[in-house]
Amino acid sequence: MRYKIYTSNEKAWDAMLTAIRRAKNSIFFEMYIFVDDTHDTHDFIETLRQKASSGVKVKMIFDSFGSEITDTSIKKLKEAGVEILFFNRLFRHTHRKMLIIDEKTVFIGGTNIKKFFKKWNDFLVRMEGKIVEYILRSFAHAYKNCGGKDLLVLKHDKTLHIQKGKVWFYEHSPFRGAFRLNKYYRNKIENAHDKILIITPYLMPNRWLIKALKRASKRGIKVEIIIPRVATHPKMANIPNYFYMHKLYKYGISFFLTNEMNHSKIMLVDDSEGILGSQNIDILSFELNMESGVFFTEPNLITELNQVVEIWKKDSVAYSPKMRSTHLFDHFLEFCFGMFEHAVKFFNKITV
C-alpha cells in the first residue's frame, strides 16, 4: 500500500485540490464540516464545479449540522452536475472526512474544510491500494442511506471479505450494526505492555475509557496525551478538556499541551500499532457519530508518526494542576458530564 501523510490543514487542502484537479472519472467527497469560505486560497467549490462540467462524476455527502454551504454555491455545483446529499439523522452525524479520487486514491483523517481551520495542525493520510475498495464500500453505503441512486456508486455497496494487512480500514456506524471504536480502544489499552500515546483535540471520555486508562497507568504503562492548550473551536470544549485532564493527571497520566490548535485524532500503542481517523476522545464519537479511519501496524507509518509527535511535543508545555484556576464546580461538572453520557447512550439505543 502506498501512502503519504499531511500534518496541517493547509498542506492537506493543497494535496486534496491537486488530486481533484487530476481526477479523470469520479470524485466522491464526504465531510462533517464543509464551509464555502476558503475560495481566497483553496477554492474547492470552483474546482469541483469545473471537474463536474468536464464530465467527471462528482458526489458529495455533507453533514446537515456541521456543514454550511450557501445556496449560491449549491446552485453552482448542481448546475455543473454535482450531486449533493446531506446526512440528516436525529441526534446522529457523519463525523467522517474522506475524499476518493477515480476509485483509486483516498484521503482520510481529521481534516475539515473551513477558513478558520486553515492554520490548524491536523492529520490526513492519502492512500492507494486494496484498502480503497473497503473505503469505497463504506462511502457507497453512506450514499445509499442519504438517498443516492446512482449505480456508479451503489455498485460498491457489496460484501467484502475482511483482509487485514499492515493498514486496514475501519468504519464506526450504527448502520453497519457495529461501533468498532469502543472494542478497539478497550482491547488495545488493556493489553498495552509499555506505552500508550493519544492525540485528541477534545477530551470527554466515557467512564469505561477513564477506568481503562487508570488501570493502564497503575500497571506501569506510560500514558501520554497530546491536546491543545486552548481549543479554539468550539471554545466551550476547554471546560471538559481541563476537567478531565485534571482528573486523569491524578492517575499518573501525562499531558502535553500544544501552543497551536491541534485537531489530530491518533492513538499509538507500544510503538507497534495504532489508529488514526476522524474520532475524538469523547462520548459522541464513541456512542453516536459515524466515524472512519485506519488501524495500522505499518512500521514506516509508525516511525513517521513518532517523528511528528516529537515536533508537536517540543511545541508544548506539560499540564500542571495550577493551570486550573478553580475546582469549585467540579462536583457539578461531574454530575453534568455523567448525565450527558447517560443521555447519549439512551439516544443511541432509540435512534438509528
N, C-alpha and C positions, 0 to 999 in steps of 0.2 A: 504494500500500500504506500502510495506517495502522499506526503502531507507537507504543509507549511503553516507555521503559527504566526499570529499577529497579536501584539500586546497593547495596542491602543486603538480606540475607535477610528481615529483619523487614518491610520495605516490600514485598518480593516476596510473602511469605506473605499479607500483608493483601490484596494485589491478587488473588492466586490464590483465596483464600477468598471474596472478593466475587464473582468470576466463577463459582465453583462454586455459590454460593447463587442466582445469577441463571440458572443453566442450566435449560433447558426440555425438552431432548430427550436429550442424551448428554454424558457426561464420560469422556474417555479419558486415563489417567494412566500414565506410565512414569517410573520413578525408580530411580536407583542406590542411594541411601540414603534410606530412609523408616523412621523410628522413631516409634512412637506415644507419645511423651513430651512433646508440645507442647500438650497439652489445656488447660493453665492459661491460655494466651493465644491459641493458634491450634489449635482443636480440629478437625483435619482428619477424624478418624475419625467423630465425631458428625455433622459437616456432610455428609459423604459418605453416611452412613447415612440421614440424613433425606432427602436427594435421591433415593436409591435407593428408599426407602419411598414416595416421592411418585410413582414411576413413571419417573423418569429412568434411562436405561441407564448404568450405571457399570462401566467395565472398567479394571482396574488390573494393571500389569506391574511387578514388583519384582525386582531382582537378588537371588538367593538368598544371596549372600555379603555384600553391602553393607547390606541391609535387615533390620531386627529388629522384627517385629510380634508382639505377644503372641497366644496362642491366643484369649484373650477378645475382642480387637479383631477378629481374623479371623472368629470366630463371629458377632459383632455385625454385621459388614459382610455376610457371606454370608446371614445370616437376612433381611437387608433386600433381598437380591437383587443385591448387588455380586459381579461375577466377578473373582476374584483369581488371577493366574497368576504363577509365579516363573520367572525366567530362570535356567537351571542347565545350563551347558556346561563341560566340562573346560578349565580354565585361562583361560576367557573370561568377561567380564562385560558386561552392558549398563550402561555408564557414562553413559547418556543421562539427561537431565532434561527431560521435556516434559509439558505439560498441554494438552488440546484440549477446548474447550467448544462444544457444539452444532455441531461440524464447521465452525465459522466463525472462532473465535478460538483462538490458540495462544500458550502461554508456553514459551520455550525459552532455555536458557543453562546456568549452572553451579550453580544453586540446588538443594540437597538439603533434606530435612526431618528435623531433629533438634534438640532443645532446645539442645544445646551450640553449635550453629551460629547461633543467633538473632541475635547481635550482630555477626556477621562482615560485612565488605564482600564483595559478590559482584555478579554481573551477570546479569540476566534481562531478556529483551525480550518484550513482548506484541505480537502481530502479527495483522492481518486482511488478507484479500485472496487473490489467486491462489496465493500461497505455501502456504496452508493445505492445498491439495489434495496437494501433494508430501509434506507432513509427515503427513497422514492416510495416504497410501500407505505411508510408512515404518513408521508405528505398526502398520498392518494386517499388514505383513509380519512384524514382531516378534511380534505377537499370534498369527499363524499358526504361527510357529516354536515358540512356547510351548504350542501345543496348543489354541488358541482355535478355536471352531467357529461363532460367531455371524455370520450373514451380514451383519448390520448393520455389522460391522467389515470382514469379508473382502471385501465389495464394493469396497472402496477399494484392494485389492491388485491393481492393474492397471497396465498400461504407460501412462506419460505422456510426452509429448514435452517435452524439456527446453526451457524458455523462461527465458532469463536477462534479468532486469531490473536494477534498481539494488540489489535484495536478492534472493538466491535461496538455497534450502535445500541443505545437503549432508548426506549420511549416509556414515559410515565404518564398513564392516562386511564381514566375510568372507562373510556370507550373501548379499550382493549381488555378491560377487566383486570388490570394489573397496575398496582402502584409499586414499581420496582425499586424506587429510591430508598424507601423505608428498609426493605430487607437488605439491600446492598450496604447501606451505611451501618446498620446494626451489626451485620456479619463482619465487615472489614474492621470496624472499630473494636469489636470484642475479640477478634483474632489477631490484632496487631501484635508484633513482637518487640518493636523498638521505637517507632516514631510515627506520629500522625500529624500531617500538615493540612490545614484547612484555610482556604481563602474565600471570603464572602463579604459582600457589601452590607448585608443586613443580617442581624443575629436575633432571632426569636425562636429558639429550638423547641421541639416537642419535649415533653417530660422524659420520654424513653431515651431521647438523644442526650439529654443532660446527664441522665444516670449512666449511660454507656460511656460518655467522656469522663465522668467522675471515676468509674471503675477502672478505665484505662490508665488514668493518672495514678490511681492508687497502686496499680500493678507495676508502676515504674516506667510506663510508656511516656515518652516525651511528646506532649501535645502542644502544638503551636497553632495559633490562629492569626491570620493577617486580615485586618479590617481597616477601613478608612478612619482617620482621626475625626473627621467631620463628614457625615453622609450629607451630600448636597441636594439629593433628590430621591425621596422626599425628606425634608429636614426633620420631620417628626420621627424618622427612623432612629435618630440619635438617642431617643428615650429608651427603647428596648435594647439598643446596641450597648449602651453603657450599663444598663441594669444587669444584663446577662454577662457582660464582661466581668463586672464586679462579682457576680455570683460564681462564675466558673473560675475566676482568679483565685478564689479561696480554696479551690480544689487542687491548686498547683498547675493550672493551665496558663501558658504564657501567651500574651497578646502583643502583636506588632502593629502599631497604628500608623498607617501611611499618611504623609502630608498631602498627597494628591488623592483625589477621588479614585478609588479602585473598585470596579464593578465586576471583577472576575469571580467565577464560581468553580473552584477546584478543590479536590481532596487527593492527597498523596499518602500512601501507607507503606512504611518500611522502605521507601525509595525503590519499590519494586512494582507497584501498581497504583492505579488511581482512576479518577473520574473527572471529567470536565464537561460543562454544558450550560444550561440555562437556569439551573436550580439554585435558589438561595438557601441558606440555613435558616429557614423559617417555616412556620406551620402551614402557610398557604402552599408553598412548593411541595411539601410532603403529603398534604391531605387533599388539596382541591385542584391545583393548576395542572394543565398539560405541560410537561417538560420533555426535554430531549437532550441528548449529548452522547458522549462516548466513554466506555470503560477502556482501559488500556494497560498493557504490560510491556509496551514497546520501549526498550532501553534508551534509544536515542531521544524519544519524546520526553521521557522522564528526566534525562540529563538536561535537555533544553529548558524544561520547566524549572528545574532546580537553579539553573543559571539566572533565569528571570526572577525567581524568588529571592535570590541573593541581592539582586539590584533593588528590588522593592523593599527588602529588609533594611538596606542602607538608607533608604528614604523613609525611615520610620522611627518612632520612639516607642519604648516599652510602656505598656499600660501600668499605671500606679493607682491605688485607691484614692490618692489625693486628687486625681483628675475629676472625681465626682464631688461636687460641692455639698450635696446634701443627700441624706438617706431617710428623710422624714416620711416619705411616701412609699417606701419600699414594700411595706405590707399591703398597701392599697394596690400598687402596681402588680405585685404577685397575684393578688386576687383577680385583678382585671385580665392579666395575661392568661391565667388559668381558665377563666370563664370564656375567653376568646377561643382557646384551644377546644374546649368542650363544644362551643357553638359551631366551630369549623367542622369538627368531626360529625356533629349532628347533621349539618347541611350536606356533608359528604355522603351520608347514608341515604338521604331522602332525595337527592338530585343526581341525575346522570345526563 
